[in-house]
């Protein structure tokens, strides 16, 4: 999992392998539409979800017109987010996660458990798993 809090950081991550982009509309230096436009230039097929606390219908329409795969209003439900991620990525993640995550930490831990279950035959290290969720190994 890669994380960026500014437009420039998000653009730097476009050279990395990315399966899906979860973009907040409100960024400190630009809006999420600019990130989405940059993604569409470099990775036109990358699924991208725009999320925002603003409940304007115009923002939702603009997000879809700019190329968002989906639009989610905050506060978001982790169960709903997991369901949408599973649907968009075409996997069975939803079936393997119990959907009871109420906090970000529970959501991350369930995701790690599902990843390990899926990749148990491959060599996995604690450092790899920690990097995947932007945490240190401890």
CORMO-V259510 format. One record per residue. N is the residue number from 1. RES is the residue in one letter. PHI is phi as a letter, one per 20 degrees, with the letter a starting at -180 (* if undefined). PSI is psi in whole degrees, 0 to 359 (NA if undefined). OMEGA is omega as a letter, one per 40 degrees, with the letter a starting at -180 (NA if undefined). Layout:
<<N | RES | PHI | PSI | OMEGA> <N | RES | PHI | PSI | OMEGA>>
This chain:
<<1 | X | * | 131 | i> <2 | X | d | 148 | a> <3 | X | c | 140 | i> <4 | X | b | 138 | i> <5 | X | d | 354 | i> <6 | X | c | 160 | i> <7 | X | g | 311 | a> <8 | X | f | 322 | i> <9 | X | f | 319 | i> <10 | X | f | 318 | a> <11 | X | f | 321 | i> <12 | X | f | 326 | a> <13 | X | f | 349 | a> <14 | X | f | 343 | i> <15 | X | e | 346 | a> <16 | X | e | 166 | i> <17 | X | f | 123 | a> <18 | X | c | 133 | i> <19 | X | e | 332 | a> <20 | X | a | 146 | i> <21 | X | d | 130 | i> <22 | X | d | 110 | a> <23 | X | d | 129 | i> <24 | X | e | 140 | i> <25 | X | f | 319 | a> <26 | X | e | 111 | i> <27 | X | d | 156 | a> <28 | X | f | 332 | a> <29 | X | d | 341 | i> <30 | X | b | 177 | i> <31 | X | e | 166 | a> <32 | X | f | 336 | i> <33 | X | f | 324 | i> <34 | X | f | 322 | i> <35 | X | f | 315 | a> <36 | X | f | 318 | i> <37 | X | f | 317 | i> <38 | X | f | 320 | i> <39 | X | f | 315 | a> <40 | X | f | 330 | i> <41 | X | f | 320 | a> <42 | X | e | 319 | a> <43 | X | c | 77 | a> <44 | X | f | 334 | a> <45 | X | e | 358 | a> <46 | X | f | 124 | i> <47 | X | f | 135 | a> <48 | X | c | 129 | i> <49 | X | d | 126 | i> <50 | X | e | 132 | i> <51 | X | c | 147 | a> <52 | X | b | 156 | i> <53 | X | e | 346 | i> <54 | X | f | 135 | a> <55 | X | d | 25 | a> <56 | X | f | 131 | i> <57 | X | f | 328 | i> <58 | X | f | 322 | i> <59 | X | f | 318 | i> <60 | X | f | 315 | i> <61 | X | f | 315 | i> <62 | X | f | 319 | i> <63 | X | g | 315 | a> <64 | X | f | 324 | i> <65 | X | f | 325 | i> <66 | X | f | 340 | i> <67 | X | p | 15 | i> <68 | X | f | 140 | i> <69 | X | f | 325 | a> <70 | X | b | 167 | a> <71 | X | c | 127 | a> <72 | X | c | 132 | i> <73 | X | e | 143 | i> <74 | X | e | 155 | e> <75 | X | f | 139 | a> <76 | X | e | 151 | i> <77 | X | e | 128 | i> <78 | X | f | 323 | i> <79 | X | f | 317 | i> <80 | X | f | 317 | i> <81 | X | f | 315 | i> <82 | X | f | 319 | i> <83 | X | f | 314 | a> <84 | X | f | 318 | i> <85 | X | f | 317 | i> <86 | X | f | 318 | i> <87 | X | f | 315 | a> <88 | X | f | 318 | a> <89 | X | e | 354 | i> <90 | X | m | 23 | a> <91 | X | d | 187 | i> <92 | X | d | 29 | a> <93 | X | g | 317 | a> <94 | X | g | 320 | a> <95 | X | f | 329 | a> <96 | X | e | 340 | i> <97 | X | e | 141 | a> <98 | X | f | 351 | i> <99 | X | m | 9 | a> <100 | X | e | 5 | a> <101 | X | f | 124 | i> <102 | X | d | 345 | a> <103 | X | c | 164 | i> <104 | X | f | 320 | a> <105 | X | f | 316 | i> <106 | X | f | 319 | i> <107 | X | f | 315 | i> <108 | X | f | 314 | a> <109 | X | f | 321 | i> <110 | X | f | 321 | i> <111 | X | f | 318 | i> <112 | X | f | 316 | i> <113 | X | f | 318 | i> <114 | X | f | 321 | i> <115 | X | f | 315 | i> <116 | X | f | 317 | i> <117 | X | f | 322 | a> <118 | X | f | 328 | a> <119 | X | d | 20 | a> <120 | X | f | 339 | a> <121 | X | e | 347 | i> <122 | X | e | 162 | i> <123 | X | f | 119 | i> <124 | X | c | 141 | i> <125 | X | c | 159 | i> <126 | X | f | 322 | i> <127 | X | f | 320 | i> <128 | X | f | 314 | a> <129 | X | f | 319 | i> <130 | X | f | 317 | i> <131 | X | f | 324 | a> <132 | X | g | 327 | a> <133 | X | d | 17 | i> <134 | X | l | 46 | i> <135 | X | c | 166 | i> <136 | X | e | 165 | a> <137 | X | f | 345 | a> <138 | X | e | NA | NA>>
